[in-house]
């Protein structure tokens, strides 16, 4: 850090330029905070907001306005994180060269696990001779029966709408 004092006029001018890019409500909030509430230069609020984001670890989680994209410089070639080919990104933060590569990066070779609800019977499986869940007359466990009844009730509700 240098001992040179910052040029406060230039900082205020820079804050004004940055505020012009903000949506109206955000710009109005900075003006209100600086001019009315804290009675400080506007650059204090602009830089203070950036410092707060940094302190909270949110400085990499930024957002942009769509109209800013028109003012972007020429895109810089980047490498696709899936196929490792170079490409020119079409939007800010693009890491895959195509939708195919983006979808391929989320796929796994492992099959989806199958959910199996064990069926219980009237026979006694436990060592003390008691049955955990008696089977219904249709052979369904009470859980399956309960789920089926809930589904039937939901269908009735939908049909009445």
Secondary structure by P-SEA (a helix, b strand, c coil): ccccccaaaaaaaaaaaaaaaccaaaaaaaaaaacccccccaaaaaaaaaaaaaaaccccccccccccccccccccbbbbccccbbbbbcccccccccaaaaaaaaccccccbbbbbccccccccccccccccccccccccaaaaaaaaaaaaaaaaaaac
